[in-house]
Amino acid sequence: MARKPLTSTVKRLYGIGDMGFTIMTSVETVLWVFFLTNVAKFSLPMVALIGTITSLVDAALSPFYGAIISGSKGFKWGKNRSWLIISPPFVVVLFMFQFTRIGPEPIAAAIICAGFILSHIIWNLAWVANVSLISIMGSTPDERALLSSRRGAWNALSGVFFSYIGMPLALYLGSTLSNPILGFTLEAGLMALVMQVTYFIHFKISDGYEPTGDEMQNTASDAPKAEKVPVSIMLKSAFQNPPLIALLLSDFCRYMVNFIMLAAAAYYFTYVAQNMALLPVYLLIGAIAQVVGAYMAGMIAKALSTRTASIVGLFAMAASLIICKFVAYNIILFFIFVCLARFFLGLLYSTLVALYSDVVTYGEWRTGQNANSFIMGLMNISLKVAIISRSAVIPFVLAAAGFVAGADPATASMQLKDAVNNVFLLIPGLVALVGGLILTVGYRLTREKLEYYQKEIDARKVSI
């Protein structure tokens, strides 16, 4: 059976679920530590313990989500689509427990850790299933690049929206209810509800692209079977797949650039620009630049190929950040080059995800079985390792420059300012450069090769 072509609705709306997901997770990435220290008023050692336990467990579980989906035969609405409707209601409830303080400090911390771990297990299954739909719905590299581009644009829009609704909504709810903790609890629930609604939209628009439970049981149907993938095939798809290894390493570099810049921006505007009023401006303009880059990714990938667009994006982002380091004391030139870097970051958010879908095609050609969800789930490894690595880089560089918490920006030494520029701009630029080199050397899947692999896969299916 020929694959269902991409509808105009899919082309317009695919990615809205990622916007909802990122709005929800932004409550955690932006507000959670502030909530623990300033609202729930946990002791700093307990905050560190909560962060360590949850991060380590989350990272340890990251390789298994795709394996769970690939290793199952799926549910009523399809192997991947089913998770989009099953998982979100549980996440809405469990995520709220991350923003509570119930009972004495040790019990309250245990409840928060349990809420974090359980909500992340369930939402990661849905996230992997959602991103796996790209290779299911897109039948060609160009279609997969288009879907990844739309996903990237919607995801980047979440940063624009959250900059307006994040902290203000939590504070408003807390003030209205005369309970600051409850304000954050309700915000977590509301943003998780946004994720549930937008994932339901993905569930609806992806109807017809993946066989349902009834179709899989109907032997008369010519719909492709969603088979259970053995562990041996998953391991072969990972360890005998050089393009995948190169992609995971370069994607780690992309995440590192993003996370370091997000965490270090406040230091730049405090100690270099010495104008914190410009931070919200940077966050807004930078988010818009990423939206534009992500939206244009599909057109650029179609013109150059997804692989070439990714390599160009990594090198261009590296050049923009390195140049920006040397003009960082000129605020106008800083904004020009840092927004150019954010444009390429948005581009890479789309194109690198599309490359994972291409790796799925290569893996199926080599092994004879489609380990789509398992391979897409491996994206989590680059993400989690980058989060942990980011936490070590920034304190090390600042400490080497003699940074002291609470230092007066007016008396900041040139050594400290240069260290801030290095950690905010130069180091991410060098990391992007390494990512570009890795992808250039290690990822050899061209558009022509992928078309050949897909034809062979289709021919095998016809002959069965």
Secondary structure as GFF3:
##gff-version 3
##sequence-region A 1 464
A	DSSP	alpha_helix	8	13	.	.	.	ID=ss1
A	DSSP	alpha_helix	16	34	.	.	.	ID=ss2
A	DSSP	pi_helix	35	39	.	.	.	ID=ss3
A	DSSP	alpha_helix	44	61	.	.	.	ID=ss4
A	DSSP	alpha_helix	64	70	.	.	.	ID=ss5
A	DSSP	alpha_helix	81	86	.	.	.	ID=ss6
A	DSSP	alpha_helix	88	96	.	.	.	ID=ss7
A	DSSP	three_ten_helix	97	99	.	.	.	ID=ss8
A	DSSP	alpha_helix	105	137	.	.	.	ID=ss9
A	DSSP	alpha_helix	141	176	.	.	.	ID=ss10
A	DSSP	alpha_helix	180	205	.	.	.	ID=ss11
A	DSSP	alpha_helix	213	217	.	.	.	ID=ss12
A	DSSP	alpha_helix	231	239	.	.	.	ID=ss13
A	DSSP	alpha_helix	242	267	.	.	.	ID=ss14
A	DSSP	pi_helix	268	272	.	.	.	ID=ss15
A	DSSP	alpha_helix	278	304	.	.	.	ID=ss16
A	DSSP	alpha_helix	306	326	.	.	.	ID=ss17
A	DSSP	alpha_helix	331	367	.	.	.	ID=ss18
A	DSSP	alpha_helix	372	377	.	.	.	ID=ss19
A	DSSP	alpha_helix	379	400	.	.	.	ID=ss20
A	DSSP	three_ten_helix	409	411	.	.	.	ID=ss21
A	DSSP	alpha_helix	414	421	.	.	.	ID=ss22
A	DSSP	pi_helix	422	426	.	.	.	ID=ss23
A	DSSP	alpha_helix	427	442	.	.	.	ID=ss24
A	DSSP	alpha_helix	447	463	.	.	.	ID=ss25
###
